[in-house]
């Protein structure tokens, strides 16, 4: 009987330890709910973009038209970059005519297009168009945007969406306002200022 009692006590101690560890992890997670760092907002760790749709703040997500206007601004910027970068190269090489999909003008234009989205999204979470309209790309399952996520979203996902433009309309229908490239990369786009104000308000309430 003593051996049985000892085992029960040991199990209770182990169970209690596991429960304490679980509670500590939950507390750490809850503390992360209101993090605001110098690089931006760690939105994946806030309840404003919780995976639970019922508790998510739907006003945090950037809708179709806001993202559409930001994208138009980006296209204007990219057109300018093409004139500054691609045109002089093509002029120097005397390769200004675009014959075929894999012609030098098309390849260089594609490089400028995708590098623009990949680099700005990775380092700032925003393209110039998104900066102007106050919206930002955030990961749903990572603390920060990884290269893998950005490349998948801005290269593969954007290529598919750009090839079938109607797929951008998914932003208007999916719960987290995700485009196809967002959906497969586990990202979304939020209103940065709106979310920052809510985080500040919650921080004030907690303190």
GILINHU-V861194 format. One record per pair of residues at least 12 apart in sequence whose ideal C-beta (glycine too) atoms are under 8 Angstrom apart, sorted by sequence separation. I is the first residue (numbers start at 1). J is the second residue. D is the distance in Angstrom with one decimal. If there is no record, write none. Layout:
i->I j->J d->D
i->I j->J d->D
This chain:
i->33 j->45 d->6.3
i->34 j->46 d->7.0
i->48 j->60 d->4.5
i->49 j->61 d->7.6
i->125 j->137 d->5.1
i->167 j->179 d->6.9
i->168 j->180 d->7.8
i->176 j->188 d->4.5
i->177 j->189 d->6.7
i->32 j->45 d->3.9
i->33 j->46 d->5.3
i->125 j->138 d->6.6
i->167 j->180 d->4.5
i->170 j->183 d->7.2
i->32 j->46 d->7.9
i->33 j->47 d->5.3
i->90 j->104 d->6.8
i->90 j->105 d->5.7
i->29 j->45 d->7.5
i->121 j->137 d->5.5
i->137 j->153 d->7.5
i->43 j->60 d->7.8
i->90 j->108 d->7.1
i->161 j->179 d->5.9
i->86 j->105 d->6.9
i->89 j->108 d->6.4
i->161 j->180 d->5.2
i->125 j->145 d->6.3
i->160 j->180 d->6.3
i->161 j->181 d->5.3
i->160 j->181 d->7.1
i->86 j->108 d->4.6
i->157 j->179 d->7.7
i->85 j->108 d->7.7
i->86 j->109 d->5.8
i->122 j->145 d->6.1
i->157 j->180 d->6.3
i->158 j->181 d->5.3
i->121 j->145 d->6.8
i->157 j->181 d->2.7
i->122 j->147 d->6.5
i->156 j->181 d->7.8
i->157 j->182 d->7.5
i->82 j->108 d->8.0
i->86 j->112 d->6.1
i->82 j->109 d->5.7
i->85 j->112 d->6.0
i->154 j->181 d->7.4
i->157 j->184 d->5.7
i->122 j->150 d->4.5
i->153 j->181 d->4.9
i->157 j->185 d->5.7
i->121 j->150 d->5.3
i->152 j->181 d->7.9
i->153 j->182 d->6.8
i->82 j->112 d->5.6
i->81 j->112 d->5.3
i->153 j->184 d->7.8
i->118 j->150 d->5.8
i->121 j->153 d->7.2
i->152 j->184 d->6.9
i->153 j->185 d->3.7
i->118 j->151 d->6.4
i->121 j->154 d->5.4
i->152 j->185 d->4.8
i->78 j->112 d->6.4
i->153 j->187 d->5.6
i->78 j->113 d->5.6
i->81 j->116 d->6.6
i->118 j->154 d->4.6
i->140 j->176 d->7.6
i->149 j->185 d->5.3
i->117 j->154 d->4.2
i->118 j->155 d->6.3
i->149 j->186 d->7.1
i->78 j->116 d->5.5
i->117 j->155 d->8.0
i->149 j->187 d->6.5
i->77 j->116 d->7.2
i->114 j->154 d->6.7
i->114 j->155 d->5.5
i->117 j->158 d->6.2
i->74 j->116 d->7.2
i->145 j->187 d->7.4
i->74 j->117 d->7.5
i->114 j->158 d->7.3
i->142 j->186 d->7.7
i->114 j->159 d->7.9
i->141 j->186 d->4.8
i->140 j->186 d->4.7
i->139 j->186 d->6.4
i->140 j->187 d->6.3
i->139 j->187 d->5.4
i->140 j->188 d->6.2
i->138 j->187 d->6.6
i->77 j->127 d->7.7
i->137 j->187 d->5.6
i->138 j->188 d->6.4
i->77 j->128 d->5.2
i->137 j->188 d->7.6
i->138 j->189 d->7.5
i->77 j->129 d->7.0
i->137 j->189 d->5.5
i->138 j->190 d->5.8
i->74 j->127 d->4.9
i->136 j->189 d->6.7
i->74 j->128 d->6.5
i->135 j->189 d->5.2
i->136 j->190 d->5.9
i->73 j->128 d->6.5
i->74 j->129 d->4.0
i->135 j->190 d->6.7
i->73 j->129 d->3.5
i->74 j->130 d->7.9
i->135 j->191 d->5.9
i->136 j->192 d->4.6
i->70 j->127 d->7.1
i->72 j->129 d->7.1
i->134 j->191 d->6.2
i->135 j->192 d->6.4
i->71 j->129 d->6.1
i->134 j->192 d->5.3
i->70 j->129 d->3.6
i->73 j->132 d->5.8
i->130 j->189 d->7.4
i->134 j->193 d->5.2
i->69 j->129 d->7.5
i->70 j->130 d->4.9
i->73 j->133 d->7.7
i->70 j->132 d->6.8
i->70 j->133 d->4.6
i->69 j->133 d->6.3
i->70 j->135 d->6.2
i->126 j->192 d->7.9
i->66 j->133 d->5.7
i->67 j->135 d->6.8
i->66 j->135 d->6.0
i->62 j->133 d->7.7
i->62 j->135 d->4.1
i->40 j->124 d->8.0
i->40 j->125 d->5.6
i->49 j->138 d->6.9
i->51 j->140 d->7.0
i->49 j->140 d->6.6
i->43 j->136 d->7.8
i->44 j->138 d->6.0
i->41 j->136 d->7.4
i->43 j->138 d->3.8
i->44 j->139 d->5.0
i->40 j->136 d->6.6
i->42 j->138 d->8.0
i->44 j->140 d->5.6
i->41 j->138 d->7.1
i->44 j->141 d->6.6
i->44 j->142 d->6.1
i->45 j->143 d->6.7
i->44 j->143 d->6.3
i->68 j->168 d->7.5
i->42 j->143 d->5.9
i->42 j->144 d->7.5
i->64 j->168 d->7.6
i->67 j->171 d->6.0
i->39 j->144 d->8.0
i->64 j->169 d->7.1
i->64 j->171 d->4.4
i->63 j->171 d->6.8
i->64 j->172 d->4.3
i->63 j->172 d->7.0
i->67 j->177 d->7.8
i->67 j->179 d->7.6
i->64 j->177 d->7.3
i->63 j->177 d->5.6
i->61 j->176 d->5.6
i->62 j->177 d->6.2
i->61 j->177 d->3.9
i->58 j->175 d->7.7
i->56 j->175 d->7.6
i->56 j->176 d->7.3
i->53 j->175 d->5.2
i->67 j->189 d->6.0
i->66 j->191 d->7.8
i->49 j->176 d->7.0
i->61 j->188 d->6.1
i->62 j->189 d->4.3
i->61 j->189 d->6.9
i->62 j->190 d->6.2
i->61 j->190 d->5.9
i->62 j->191 d->5.7
i->60 j->190 d->4.9
i->61 j->191 d->7.5
i->60 j->191 d->6.2
i->59 j->191 d->7.5
i->60 j->194 d->6.0
i->59 j->194 d->6.4
i->60 j->195 d->5.1
i->60 j->198 d->7.4
i->49 j->188 d->6.4
i->49 j->190 d->6.6
i->57 j->198 d->6.9
i->48 j->190 d->7.5
i->43 j->190 d->5.7
i->48 j->195 d->5.5
i->41 j->190 d->7.8
i->46 j->195 d->7.2
i->48 j->198 d->5.9
i->41 j->192 d->6.6
i->48 j->199 d->7.7
i->40 j->192 d->7.4
i->43 j->195 d->6.2
i->46 j->199 d->6.4
i->41 j->195 d->5.7
i->41 j->196 d->6.0
i->41 j->199 d->6.6
i->36 j->196 d->6.6
i->36 j->199 d->5.1
i->35 j->199 d->7.7
i->36 j->200 d->7.2
i->34 j->199 d->5.5
i->36 j->203 d->7.5
i->34 j->202 d->4.9
i->33 j->202 d->7.3
i->34 j->203 d->4.9
i->34 j->206 d->6.4
